[in-house]
């Protein structure tokens, strides 16, 4: 799986959207293929927009676009229901390599970036990742059939409550991102600090289900082993989420998008 990020500013973004055409001056998109995912980064507002798919390979497709300045062009079509945007701080760790930004993503990083844009494609892409048996069984037993306000598809009404709360409070978040560790960790949600550090959120719901409890035990061990920051929520917390959740987020220095 591949994803490409194209840059624009306030002046050039409208032309990108009107033409359904993205372009760059340096040909790092030479290997792009129809079906690859595309994003548009507005460096004036520091917002990343999505989600599109490429419908062509790279070429000089419209010579009058941007007055001929960006000759390596790709035709795109939007595949999310709305034009969504997230601030750069939310995804900067995904698009940084050795402290420098990269505009081409592969594998887990490409998958996790999609999750911030709540696309219907995120679930089908995840099934391209080889899952541990316990994760595969969990997804078969509890399909993501609950649709949140931001478009995420989640597995329970409780997860929908959490996702909708994050959305209403303008906290960029990913649902079920793949954390690249040997044990394969897939948290319920991922949010970020202002520095771009990841903070994970788990909702523990079905505590009377033996398979669920085994999955929970394994995940807790992974969080502890890697010292990953974790916010835990239980059913009782949802009854007073407006009081409990902000305090848990503040303790982990989670950034709100104001």
C-alpha positions in Angstrom: 0.0 0.0 0.0 1.3 3.5 -0.9 0.2 7.0 -0.1 1.5 10.3 -1.5 1.3 13.8 0.0 1.2 16.8 -2.4 1.8 20.4 -1.2 -0.1 23.5 -1.9 -0.8 26.9 -0.5 -3.9 29.1 -0.2 -3.5 30.2 -3.8 -2.9 26.9 -5.5 -5.3 24.7 -3.5 -8.4 25.9 -5.2 -6.9 25.0 -8.6 -6.0 21.5 -7.3 -9.6 21.0 -6.3 -11.2 22.5 -9.4 -9.1 20.4 -11.8 -9.0 17.2 -9.6 -5.3 17.4 -10.4 -2.3 17.4 -8.1 1.2 18.4 -9.1 4.8 18.6 -7.9 8.0 20.1 -9.2 10.2 17.1 -8.1 9.2 13.8 -9.4 8.9 11.7 -6.3 5.6 10.5 -7.7 7.1 8.7 -10.7 5.9 5.3 -9.4 2.4 6.4 -8.5 -0.4 4.1 -9.8 -4.1 4.4 -10.1 -5.6 3.5 -6.8 -2.8 4.8 -4.6 -4.0 7.2 -1.8 -3.3 10.9 -2.1 -3.4 13.9 0.4 -3.0 17.6 0.0 -0.9 19.5 2.5 -1.6 23.3 2.7 1.6 24.7 4.1 -0.1 28.1 4.6 -2.6 26.7 7.1 -0.5 23.7 8.2 -3.5 21.4 7.5 -3.5 18.1 5.8 -6.5 17.4 3.6 -7.9 14.1 2.3 -8.8 11.7 1.1 -8.3 11.0 -2.7 -7.2 8.2 -4.9 -5.0 8.6 -7.9 -6.8 7.8 -11.2 -3.7 8.2 -13.5 0.0 7.8 -13.5 2.4 10.7 -13.3 2.8 13.0 -16.3 2.4 16.5 -17.7 -1.3 16.2 -18.1 -2.5 19.8 -18.2 0.2 22.2 -19.5 -1.6 25.3 -18.4 -2.1 24.2 -14.8 -0.3 26.3 -12.3 1.2 28.2 -15.3 3.3 25.2 -16.1 5.2 25.3 -12.9 4.4 21.8 -11.6 4.9 19.3 -14.4 4.7 16.0 -12.6 0.9 15.8 -12.3 -1.6 13.1 -11.2 -5.3 13.0 -11.7 -7.3 12.3 -8.5 -10.8 11.6 -7.3 -12.1 12.1 -3.8 -13.0 8.9 -2.0 -14.1 10.4 1.4 -17.6 11.8 1.7 -16.4 15.2 2.7 -13.1 17.1 2.5 -11.5 16.4 5.9 -8.6 18.2 7.4 -6.3 17.5 10.3 -3.5 19.7 11.8 0.0 18.7 10.9 1.0 18.0 14.6 -1.4 15.1 14.6 0.4 13.2 11.9 3.9 14.6 11.8 5.4 11.4 13.4 3.8 9.4 10.6 5.4 11.5 7.9 8.8 12.0 9.4 11.8 9.9 8.8 15.0 10.8 10.7 13.5 14.1 11.6 12.8 15.0 8.0 9.4 15.0 6.3 8.7 12.4 3.7 5.9 12.7 1.1 5.6 9.0 0.3 4.3 6.5 2.8 4.2 2.7 2.8 2.5 -0.1 4.8 1.5 0.7 8.4 2.2 4.4 8.1 0.0 4.7 5.0 -2.7 2.7 6.8 -2.6 4.8 10.0 -2.8 8.0 8.1 -6.0 6.9 6.5 -7.5 6.4 9.9 -7.3 10.1 10.7 -9.6 10.8 7.8 -12.3 8.3 8.8 -12.6 6.9 5.3 -14.8 3.9 4.5 -11.6 2.5 2.9 -9.8 2.1 6.2 -11.4 -1.1 7.2 -10.8 -2.8 3.9 -7.2 -1.7 3.9 -6.7 -3.1 7.4 -7.7 -6.5 6.1 -4.6 -6.4 3.9 -2.5 -6.5 7.1 -1.8 -10.0 8.4 -3.5 -10.1 11.8 -2.8 -12.3 14.8 -5.4 -15.0 15.3 -6.9 -13.3 18.3 -7.3 -10.0 16.5 -8.8 -11.7 13.4 -11.4 -13.6 15.6 -12.3 -10.3 17.4 -13.0 -8.5 14.1 -15.1 -11.4 12.8 -17.2 -11.5 15.9 -17.6 -7.7 16.2 -17.7 -6.1 12.8 -17.3 -2.3 12.5 -21.0 -1.5 11.8 -21.6 1.6 13.9 -21.0 4.9 12.0 -19.7 7.9 13.9 -20.3 11.6 13.2 -16.9 11.9 11.6 -17.3 8.8 9.4 -15.3 6.3 11.4 -16.9 2.9 11.5 -16.5 1.4 15.0 -17.5 -1.9 16.7 -19.8 -0.8 19.5 -22.1 2.0 20.7 -19.6 2.7 23.5 -16.8 3.2 21.0 -19.1 5.4 19.0 -19.7 7.5 22.1 -16.0 8.0 22.5 -15.3 8.7 18.9 -18.1 11.3 18.7 -16.8 13.0 21.8 -13.4 13.3 20.4 -14.8 14.7 17.1 -17.1 17.2 18.8 -14.2 18.4 20.9 -11.9 18.8 17.9 -9.4 16.2 18.9 -7.8 14.6 15.9 -7.8 10.8 16.3 -7.3 7.6 14.5 -9.4 4.5 15.0 -7.7 1.1 15.3 -4.3 2.2 13.9 -1.6 -0.5 13.6 1.3 0.1 15.9 4.5 -1.3 14.4 5.8 -3.5 17.2 6.7 -7.2 16.9 3.6 -8.1 19.0 1.3 -6.3 16.7 -0.7 -3.8 18.7 -4.0 -2.4 17.5 -5.4 0.1 20.0 -9.0 1.3 19.9 -8.0 5.0 19.4 -4.8 7.0 19.0 -4.5 10.7 19.7 -1.4 13.0 19.9 0.4 15.5 22.1 1.3 18.9 20.6 4.7 17.4 19.9 3.2 14.7 17.8 3.8 11.9 20.4 1.2 9.1 20.3 -1.2 8.5 23.2 -3.4 5.4 23.0 -6.9 4.9 24.2 -8.6 1.6 25.1 -12.2 1.1 26.1 -12.6 -2.1 28.1 -16.2 -3.2 27.6 -16.9 -6.9 27.5 -15.3 -8.0 30.7 -17.3 -11.1 31.0 -16.1 -12.5 27.6 -13.1 -14.9 28.0 -11.7 -14.2 24.5 -12.0 -10.5 25.0 -10.3 -10.7 28.3 -7.4 -12.7 26.8 -7.1 -10.0 24.1 -7.1 -7.3 26.8 -4.5 -9.1 28.9 -2.2 -9.4 25.8 -2.6 -5.7 24.9 -1.9 -4.5 28.5 1.3 -6.5 28.5 2.4 -4.9 25.2 1.6 -1.4 26.5 3.7 -2.1 29.7 6.6 -3.7 27.8 7.0 -0.7 25.5 6.1 2.0 28.1 3.4 3.4 25.7 1.2 6.1 27.2 -2.3 4.6 27.7 -5.7 6.1 28.6 -8.2 3.4 29.8 -11.9 3.9 29.8 -14.7 1.6 31.2 -18.4 1.5 30.9 -19.0 3.6 34.0 -16.7 6.3 32.6 -19.1 6.9 29.7 -21.8 8.0 32.0 -19.7 11.1 33.0 -17.5 11.4 30.0 -17.5 15.2 29.9 -15.9 15.2 33.4 -13.6 12.2 33.3 -12.3 12.2 29.7 -10.8 15.7 29.6 -8.8 15.1 32.8 -7.4 11.9 31.5 -6.4 13.6 28.2 -4.8 16.5 30.0 -2.7 14.2 32.2 -1.2 12.8 29.0 -0.8 16.3 27.4 -3.1 15.5 24.5 -3.5 18.5 22.2 -6.9 19.9 21.3 -7.4 21.5 17.9 -8.6 25.0 18.6 
